[in-house]
Amino acid sequence: MKPKKLPLRMCLGCNEMKPKKELIRVVKSPEGEISLDFTGKKSGRGAYICHNAECLRLARKARRFEKSFSCKIEESVYEVMENELRSEPQNG
């Protein structure tokens, strides 16, 4: 029996390939709302970051979310995401 393939995703902050389960999905909903998706099941376009605020800051500085989602992201959205990231307990 073949071992199960682990899905990998790239963190937009540190650009490291990591198992999907270790990363947090940032989703742009069909309505255009951007938020953190801790379950990984929300519908919409997804991008991934590590579970630390530094990777979020790096991705924000390099405007990687804006490139990934092809839209302008307000500063308030980043602040909300950073607060959610700090309040969510890290799994694993």
OpenMM code with the backbone's topology and positions (N, CA, C; nanometers):
from openmm import Vec3, app, unit

residues = "MET LYS PRO LYS LYS LEU PRO LEU ARG MET CYS LEU GLY CYS ASN GLU MET LYS PRO LYS LYS GLU LEU ILE ARG VAL VAL LYS SER PRO GLU GLY GLU ILE SER LEU ASP PHE THR GLY LYS LYS SER GLY ARG GLY ALA TYR ILE CYS HIS ASN ALA GLU CYS LEU ARG LEU ALA ARG LYS ALA ARG ARG PHE GLU LYS SER PHE SER CYS LYS ILE GLU GLU SER VAL TYR GLU VAL MET GLU ASN GLU LEU ARG SER GLU PRO GLN ASN GLY".split()
positions = [
    Vec3(0.0837, -0.1196, 0.0000),
    Vec3(0.0000, 0.0000, 0.0000),
    Vec3(0.0872, 0.1245, 0.0000),
    Vec3(0.0545, 0.2190, -0.0874),
    Vec3(0.1320, 0.3429, -0.0956),
    Vec3(0.1020, 0.4339, 0.0227),
    Vec3(0.2053, 0.5047, 0.0729),
    Vec3(0.1769, 0.6015, 0.1804),
    Vec3(0.0930, 0.7169, 0.1260),
    Vec3(0.0063, 0.7701, 0.2099),
    Vec3(-0.0817, 0.8790, 0.1690),
    Vec3(-0.0004, 1.0055, 0.1447),
    Vec3(-0.0284, 1.0731, 0.0336),
    Vec3(0.0430, 1.1959, -0.0007),
    Vec3(-0.0075, 1.3112, 0.0868),
    Vec3(0.0873, 1.3828, 0.1466),
    Vec3(0.0531, 1.4970, 0.2318),
    Vec3(0.0413, 1.6226, 0.1458),
    Vec3(-0.0732, 1.6919, 0.1493),
    Vec3(-0.0841, 1.8146, 0.0706),
    Vec3(0.0029, 1.9261, 0.1312),
    Vec3(0.0854, 1.9889, 0.0472),
    Vec3(0.1721, 2.0983, 0.0919),
    Vec3(0.1207, 2.2301, 0.0359),
    Vec3(0.1400, 2.3349, 0.1123),
    Vec3(0.1054, 2.4701, 0.0686),
    Vec3(0.2197, 2.5636, 0.1065),
    Vec3(0.2319, 2.6751, 0.0333),
    Vec3(0.3370, 2.7719, 0.0622),
    Vec3(0.2847, 2.8849, 0.1486),
    Vec3(0.3583, 2.9154, 0.2534),
    Vec3(0.3258, 3.0289, 0.3391),
    Vec3(0.3598, 3.1560, 0.2632),
    Vec3(0.2677, 3.2520, 0.2583),
    Vec3(0.2936, 3.3776, 0.1882),
    Vec3(0.3898, 3.4674, 0.2645),
    Vec3(0.4134, 3.4391, 0.3921),
    Vec3(0.5052, 3.5201, 0.4704),
    Vec3(0.6495, 3.4767, 0.4539),
    Vec3(0.6790, 3.3495, 0.4886),
    Vec3(0.8178, 3.3008, 0.4871),
    Vec3(0.8511, 3.2219, 0.3606),
    Vec3(0.7524, 3.2001, 0.2721),
    Vec3(0.7708, 3.1264, 0.1464),
    Vec3(0.8193, 2.9831, 0.1653),
    Vec3(0.7867, 2.9211, 0.2778),
    Vec3(0.8238, 2.7817, 0.3015),
    Vec3(0.7061, 2.6914, 0.2687),
    Vec3(0.7367, 2.5768, 0.2078),
    Vec3(0.6340, 2.4763, 0.1817),
    Vec3(0.6144, 2.3958, 0.3100),
    Vec3(0.4904, 2.3889, 0.3566),
    Vec3(0.4587, 2.3180, 0.4808),
    Vec3(0.3315, 2.2369, 0.4607),
    Vec3(0.3111, 2.1345, 0.5439),
    Vec3(0.1839, 2.0604, 0.5344),
    Vec3(0.0647, 2.1541, 0.5550),
    Vec3(-0.0370, 2.1329, 0.4768),
    Vec3(-0.1565, 2.2176, 0.4789),
    Vec3(-0.2158, 2.2323, 0.6188),
    Vec3(-0.2139, 2.1250, 0.6981),
    Vec3(-0.2727, 2.1263, 0.8331),
    Vec3(-0.1995, 2.2211, 0.9277),
    Vec3(-0.0711, 2.2523, 0.9016),
    Vec3(0.0065, 2.3394, 0.9893),
    Vec3(-0.0151, 2.4874, 0.9583),
    Vec3(-0.0820, 2.5177, 0.8476),
    Vec3(-0.0995, 2.6559, 0.8050),
    Vec3(-0.2427, 2.7031, 0.8279),
    Vec3(-0.2595, 2.8341, 0.8247),
    Vec3(-0.3924, 2.8946, 0.8382),
    Vec3(-0.4320, 2.9489, 0.7019),
    Vec3(-0.5548, 2.9209, 0.6625),
    Vec3(-0.6052, 2.9676, 0.5339),
    Vec3(-0.6631, 3.1074, 0.5495),
    Vec3(-0.6253, 3.1952, 0.4575),
    Vec3(-0.6863, 3.3278, 0.4480),
    Vec3(-0.7744, 3.3204, 0.3244),
    Vec3(-0.9008, 3.3553, 0.3391),
    Vec3(-0.9958, 3.3346, 0.2297),
    Vec3(-1.0601, 3.4656, 0.1856),
    Vec3(-1.0781, 3.4780, 0.0531),
    Vec3(-1.1553, 3.5888, -0.0036),
    Vec3(-1.2870, 3.5277, -0.0501),
    Vec3(-1.3943, 3.5635, 0.0171),
    Vec3(-1.5256, 3.5055, -0.0136),
    Vec3(-1.5751, 3.5568, -0.1493),
    Vec3(-1.6749, 3.4895, -0.2060),
    Vec3(-1.7315, 3.5382, -0.3328),
    Vec3(-1.7856, 3.6813, -0.3232),
    Vec3(-1.8204, 3.7246, -0.2015),
    Vec3(-1.8688, 3.8617, -0.1821),
    Vec3(-1.7532, 3.9618, -0.1722),
    Vec3(-1.6290, 3.9125, -0.1648),
    Vec3(-1.5121, 3.9996, -0.1578),
    Vec3(-1.4596, 4.0233, -0.0175),
    Vec3(-1.5182, 3.9572, 0.0820),
    Vec3(-1.4741, 3.9738, 0.2205),
    Vec3(-1.3521, 3.8858, 0.2467),
    Vec3(-1.2505, 3.9421, 0.3112),
    Vec3(-1.1282, 3.8683, 0.3405),
    Vec3(-1.1215, 3.8402, 0.4896),
    Vec3(-1.0960, 3.7125, 0.5253),
    Vec3(-1.0914, 3.6744, 0.6655),
    Vec3(-1.0048, 3.5506, 0.6839),
    Vec3(-0.9713, 3.5215, 0.8107),
    Vec3(-0.8979, 3.3993, 0.8428),
    Vec3(-0.9970, 3.2843, 0.8491),
    Vec3(-0.9551, 3.1694, 0.7986),
    Vec3(-1.0401, 3.0508, 0.7973),
    Vec3(-0.9670, 2.9406, 0.8724),
    Vec3(-0.9947, 2.9273, 1.0032),
    Vec3(-0.9258, 2.8282, 1.0852),
    Vec3(-0.9723, 2.6858, 1.0544),
    Vec3(-1.0938, 2.6719, 0.9954),
    Vec3(-1.1443, 2.5391, 0.9634),
    Vec3(-1.0935, 2.4907, 0.8282),
    Vec3(-1.0620, 2.5841, 0.7381),
    Vec3(-1.0173, 2.5467, 0.6040),
    Vec3(-1.1302, 2.5056, 0.5127),
    Vec3(-1.2547, 2.5381, 0.5492),
    Vec3(-1.3704, 2.4916, 0.4729),
    Vec3(-1.4566, 2.6030, 0.4140),
    Vec3(-1.4242, 2.7281, 0.4393),
    Vec3(-1.5043, 2.8366, 0.3833),
    Vec3(-1.4886, 2.8389, 0.2314),
    Vec3(-1.5934, 2.8825, 0.1635),
    Vec3(-1.5846, 2.8895, 0.0182),
    Vec3(-1.5157, 3.0187, -0.0235),
    Vec3(-1.4419, 3.0107, -0.1329),
    Vec3(-1.3721, 3.1273, -0.1847),
    Vec3(-1.2269, 3.0970, -0.2161),
    Vec3(-1.1563, 3.1984, -0.2622),
    Vec3(-1.0151, 3.1867, -0.2989),
    Vec3(-0.9314, 3.1845, -0.1726),
    Vec3(-0.8386, 3.0904, -0.1642),
    Vec3(-0.7591, 3.0764, -0.0427),
    Vec3(-0.6117, 3.1026, -0.0635),
    Vec3(-0.5467, 3.1491, 0.0418),
    Vec3(-0.4014, 3.1645, 0.0483),
    Vec3(-0.3629, 3.1229, 0.1896),
    Vec3(-0.2378, 3.0887, 0.2107),
    Vec3(-0.1983, 3.0303, 0.3387),
    Vec3(-0.0843, 3.1073, 0.4048),
    Vec3(-0.0874, 3.1113, 0.5403),
    Vec3(0.0228, 3.1675, 0.6190),
    Vec3(0.0479, 3.0775, 0.7388),
    Vec3(0.1703, 3.0884, 0.7945),
    Vec3(0.2044, 3.0154, 0.9166),
    Vec3(0.1233, 3.0717, 1.0328),
    Vec3(0.1247, 3.0006, 1.1420),
    Vec3(0.0467, 3.0410, 1.2595),
    Vec3(0.1265, 3.1369, 1.3468),
    Vec3(0.1844, 3.2421, 1.2869),
    Vec3(0.2479, 3.3452, 1.3680),
    Vec3(0.2306, 3.4818, 1.3034),
    Vec3(0.2311, 3.5847, 1.3855),
    Vec3(0.2041, 3.7200, 1.3393),
    Vec3(0.3164, 3.7733, 1.2504),
    Vec3(0.4384, 3.7217, 1.2674),
    Vec3(0.5512, 3.7686, 1.1862),
    Vec3(0.5301, 3.7351, 1.0383),
    Vec3(0.4826, 3.6154, 1.0096),
    Vec3(0.4557, 3.5783, 0.8705),
    Vec3(0.3439, 3.6656, 0.8123),
    Vec3(0.2445, 3.6980, 0.8931),
    Vec3(0.1371, 3.7866, 0.8469),
    Vec3(0.1942, 3.9241, 0.8143),
    Vec3(0.2848, 3.9752, 0.8996),
    Vec3(0.3472, 4.1054, 0.8734),
    Vec3(0.4316, 4.1036, 0.7460),
    Vec3(0.5074, 3.9950, 0.7253),
    Vec3(0.5896, 3.9846, 0.6044),
    Vec3(0.5033, 3.9817, 0.4784),
    Vec3(0.3955, 3.9042, 0.4822),
    Vec3(0.3047, 3.8956, 0.3676),
    Vec3(0.2365, 4.0304, 0.3429),
    Vec3(0.2043, 4.0997, 0.4494),
    Vec3(0.1412, 4.2316, 0.4389),
    Vec3(0.2368, 4.3329, 0.3775),
    Vec3(0.3621, 4.3319, 0.4239),
    Vec3(0.4623, 4.4269, 0.3753),
    Vec3(0.4911, 4.4071, 0.2260),
    Vec3(0.4981, 4.2820, 0.1834),
    Vec3(0.5264, 4.2515, 0.0435),
    Vec3(0.3998, 4.2521, -0.0429),
    Vec3(0.2844, 4.2813, 0.0171),
    Vec3(0.1551, 4.2889, -0.0522),
    Vec3(0.1200, 4.1575, -0.1217),
    Vec3(0.1567, 4.0458, -0.0604),
    Vec3(0.1337, 3.9153, -0.1228),
    Vec3(-0.0136, 3.8761, -0.1237),
    Vec3(-0.0895, 3.9184, -0.0225),
    Vec3(-0.2329, 3.8875, -0.0237),
    Vec3(-0.3016, 3.9647, -0.1359),
    Vec3(-0.2615, 4.0899, -0.1548),
    Vec3(-0.3216, 4.1708, -0.2606),
    Vec3(-0.2934, 4.1099, -0.3979),
    Vec3(-0.1723, 4.0564, -0.4169),
    Vec3(-0.1388, 3.9918, -0.5438),
    Vec3(-0.2156, 3.8611, -0.5601),
    Vec3(-0.2256, 3.7848, -0.4533),
    Vec3(-0.2940, 3.6559, -0.4582),
    Vec3(-0.4440, 3.6716, -0.4850),
    Vec3(-0.5056, 3.7704, -0.4231),
    Vec3(-0.6497, 3.7914, -0.4367),
    Vec3(-0.6868, 3.8935, -0.5441),
    Vec3(-0.5871, 3.9578, -0.6060),
    Vec3(-0.6091, 4.0576, -0.7116),
    Vec3(-0.7039, 4.1691, -0.6675),
    Vec3(-0.6828, 4.2205, -0.5460),
    Vec3(-0.7646, 4.3310, -0.4981),
    Vec3(-0.6881, 4.4100, -0.3917),
    Vec3(-0.7343, 4.5318, -0.3653),
    Vec3(-0.6747, 4.6151, -0.2611),
    Vec3(-0.7319, 4.5717, -0.1265),
    Vec3(-0.6437, 4.5601, -0.0260),
    Vec3(-0.6881, 4.5195, 0.1071),
    Vec3(-0.6646, 4.6350, 0.2039),
    Vec3(-0.7691, 4.6719, 0.2763),
    Vec3(-0.7615, 4.7832, 0.3709),
    Vec3(-0.6768, 4.7465, 0.4930),
    Vec3(-0.6178, 4.8472, 0.5565),
    Vec3(-0.5361, 4.8268, 0.6767),
    Vec3(-0.6185, 4.7649, 0.7896),
    Vec3(-0.7455, 4.8045, 0.7996),
    Vec3(-0.8313, 4.7524, 0.9066),
    Vec3(-0.8490, 4.6008, 0.8953),
    Vec3(-0.8512, 4.5480, 0.7734),
    Vec3(-0.8656, 4.4037, 0.7525),
    Vec3(-0.7422, 4.3322, 0.8075),
    Vec3(-0.6242, 4.3872, 0.7814),
    Vec3(-0.5005, 4.3286, 0.8341),
    Vec3(-0.4994, 4.3307, 0.9870),
    Vec3(-0.5464, 4.4408, 1.0451),
    Vec3(-0.5491, 4.4520, 1.1914),
    Vec3(-0.6431, 4.3478, 1.2525),
    Vec3(-0.7597, 4.3277, 1.1914),
    Vec3(-0.8547, 4.2275, 1.2391),
    Vec3(-0.7915, 4.0884, 1.2286),
    Vec3(-0.7257, 4.0595, 1.1150),
    Vec3(-0.6624, 3.9290, 1.0969),
    Vec3(-0.5522, 3.9064, 1.1998),
    Vec3(-0.4735, 4.0099, 1.2286),
    Vec3(-0.3654, 3.9961, 1.3262),
    Vec3(-0.4221, 3.9700, 1.4660),
    Vec3(-0.5305, 4.0396, 1.5028),
    Vec3(-0.5937, 4.0167, 1.6331),
    Vec3(-0.6509, 3.8758, 1.6433),
    Vec3(-0.7147, 3.8272, 1.5356),
    Vec3(-0.7687, 3.6912, 1.5354),
    Vec3(-0.6564, 3.5893, 1.5481),
    Vec3(-0.5455, 3.6146, 1.4801),
    Vec3(-0.4316, 3.5228, 1.4826),
    Vec3(-0.3727, 3.5131, 1.6232),
    Vec3(-0.3648, 3.6264, 1.6929),
    Vec3(-0.3107, 3.6265, 1.8281),
    Vec3(-0.4052, 3.5582, 1.9273),
    Vec3(-0.5361, 3.5715, 1.9062),
    Vec3(-0.6327, 3.5157, 2.0015),
    Vec3(-0.6588, 3.3670, 1.9797),
    Vec3(-0.6337, 3.3156, 1.8589),
    Vec3(-0.6581, 3.1744, 1.8286),
    Vec3(-0.5446, 3.0878, 1.8853),
    Vec3(-0.5774, 2.9854, 1.9635),
    Vec3(-0.4716, 2.8971, 2.0158),
    Vec3(-0.4093, 2.8165, 1.9038),
    Vec3(-0.2777, 2.8000, 1.9095),
    Vec3(-0.2056, 2.7259, 1.8061),
    Vec3(-0.2286, 2.5769, 1.8243),
    Vec3(-0.2589, 2.5083, 1.7131),
    Vec3(-0.2802, 2.3638, 1.7214),
    Vec3(-0.1521, 2.2913, 1.6812),
    Vec3(-0.1365, 2.1695, 1.7312),
    Vec3(-0.0206, 2.0909, 1.6934),
    Vec3(0.0775, 2.0942, 1.7971),
] * unit.nanometer
topology = app.Topology()
chain = topology.addChain("A")
for resn in residues:
    res = topology.addResidue(resn, chain)
    for name in ("N", "CA", "C"):
        topology.addAtom(name, app.Element.getBySymbol(name[0]), res)
